Amino acid sequence: MDAAQLVGHDVLHIQGGRPVRGSLLVPGDKSISHRAVMLGALAKGESFLRGLSEGDDVARTLNAVTSIGAEVCVTKTGLSIKGGQHRLHEPDEVVYLGNSGTSMRLLTGLLAGFKWFSILQGDSSLSNRPMDRVIEPLKKMGAVIYGRGDNRFPPLAIKGGDLDGIDYTLQIPSAQVKSAILLAGLRAKGNTRVTELVPTRAHTEELLKLFGADIRVENLANSDLPKFGGNVIHIAPSFLHPVDIDIPADPSQGAFWVVAGCIVPQSEVLVSNLYSSRDRLGFVDVLLGMKASIELDDENCHSVNIKASHSAMCGTEILGDQIVSVIDEIPILAVAACFAEGTTVFRDLGELRLKESDRIESIYQMLRAFGVQVEVGEDELLVVGGMPLSADVTVDSFGDHRIAMAAAVAGLAREGSTEIKGWSAVNTSYKGFVRDLNSLIQPMSFDG
């Protein structure tokens, strides 16, 4: 019998107390997948994409670009997208994006560049996530955008076209806001400049360059600005050409298995081909700071293999600019903190209250269900190590895929059973999680 089994369609049951050993390849990077699909739709010709994320979120983006005229076909090795601005058109109906905030924010920027009327709608969770941070700069460029709640929340009605380039400084570190502006800048008059004082994920810049956009990134490390290490991204109106690319594995998904290798006794896990940009491997730096046993093997300049083994760990402090690089990994790092000696402190977490759930509160409730001593503030989390290793528990995912998967890893590392309600939320990003989990769990041995 598998140690992890679905009970019905929405509850996962895990029997803990067994080591995890082996190697695996996690799904393609979700953030890169979204962007590659959108740029493939804009590029004139046929692009070939291999290794796309198979989660529901990226499927929403694929459906969205199909609704505006791109042709998506499954191939033997991945899929192809036939795009180009000549074949794109106003969608015939409301574009439904489920729970994908990335799809909504980036598509708002893409659609702002066209003289169409479009409506983007999400599920109940997405309908309560703020979009004004994207709407504000796009309106400055000339787009007409209306949203619910004084233009703050979806659904969004967009009338685009006739944009002008702007010079915009991000008010908060956000790769999604930056990306929306850059996508709009592809069809704006004149140049668009986006300044980020704190560096965020550079996927959009990297892919825009690959697709042939007129884009340039200027590092601010030698400037007189108070925050060193930021960037100014310059983009000019551009026509994109098609590409043929392999999408590397998702570090945010790999983080769950890396932590499992670190905290489950007698375990060793190798996660292969992870996208190796430093702004996506911040969780490794945090775990190394906790004295975790982790080895990195750089395959090439784009990917890395990570081997994690069980070891004693200690508490640490994560705050400020470091949070930006681990914002998606906070739930699983909080689980790692449960098994570290001492207290781990996470600060500057305010952005987590605006995710698929109020993630600060969701992490708090999850860890409390496991009997962990934890405290929360408006934007901070304090976790005291020493998770109990027995007693059966039930945990709620709160409809958040990362909370569900973090709870599953915690369940692996303790004796007793764990039931996770709302497991279907995991389908947004990692449909094969249970399969991969069971592939790593070692069979129980019996003496005699």
C-alpha positions, 0 to 999 in steps of 0.5 A: 500500500502506498504511504500517500493515498487520496481519500476521495478527490480532495483529501490526502492521507499520509502515513509517516515514519519512512525515509525518502530516497531516490532521484526525481525530475520535477515539472517545468518551471511554472513562471517561465512556462507562463511567459514562454506561452505568452511570448510564443503567442506574440511571436510571428511563426511557430515556437516549440516549447518542451517541458512546460508546467503541467499544472492548471495555472499554465493550462489557463494561460494556454487557453487564454492565448488560444482565445485570442487567436494563437494556435496551440498543438501538442507534439511528440516532445511538447507543444507548438504555438503558432503566433504573431500579431497579425493572427491575434484578435479580440476574444469572443468571450470572457477569458477565465483564468481560474486561480492563476494570478500570474496569468491575470497580471501578465495578460493584463499587460499583454492585452493592454497593447491591443485595441480590443475589449477584453474581460479577464475573470478568475475564481473566488480566490483570484477575485480577491487578489489585488490587481491595482498594482498592475492597473496603475502603471498600465493606465499611465501608459494609456490603457483603459482598465476597470475592476471591481472594488474601485479598480482593485479586484477582478474581473478586469475589463480592458480596452487597450491600444495607443499606449505610450512608453513610461518611466516607472519605478516599482513601488514594491518588488514584483516580477509580475508587475514588472512583466506586465509593464514590459509586455505592454511596452512591446506595443507602446510608442517610444521606450519604456523604462522600469526601475526595480530597486530590489531585484526580482525574477528576471524570467521576462527579461531573459525570454524577451531577449531570447524572442528577439525583443529590443531590451536592455538591462542596466544594473544599479550596483554602481549607482548612487541609489540607496538600494544596491543591486537593483536594475533598470530595464529598457524596452522598445517597441519590438516584433518577436521571432519564434523560438525552440526551447526546453524549460528547466525544472521548477525550483519552487517545486524542487524545494519540497523534496529538498526539504524532505531530504533534509528533515526526514530521518535516514533520507537522501533525495536528488532533484535534477535539472532545476533552473539555476538562477540565483534569484530562484535558489534563495531557499538553498541559501536559507537551508545552508544557513540552517546547517542543512546537508545540501550539495549542488552540482551545476550541470550547465549555466542554466540548471543545477542538481541538488542532493539533500540528506538528513542532518541536524539543523539550527534556526535562522533569521530570514528578512528584508531583500532575502525574502524576495528570493524565497517568497514562494518557498516560505511555507516549506521553509517554515516546515524545515524550521519545525525540525531545526534546533532553536527559533527561526524568524521570518520577517517582512512577509506582508506580501504573503497575505495576498497569495492564494490564501493569507499565507501567513495565517495559513502557515500558522494554522498548519503548524499549529495543527501539527503541534508546533509552537509558532507566533505570527505578527502582521508581517512576521512568523516565528517558528520554534523547532521541535515538532512532535513525532506522534499523534494523528492530525488533520490539516486544512490546505485553505485552497492553497497548493503550497500549503498543501504540499508543505503539509505533506512533507511535514507529514512524511517526517513524523510518526503517525498519520496526516490527513490534508483537506483541500488537496485538489488545490495542488493541481494548479501547479503540481498534479504529479506530486503524490506519484513523486512522493510515493516514488521516494518513500522506502518500503517498511522493513520487518525484522524476522 
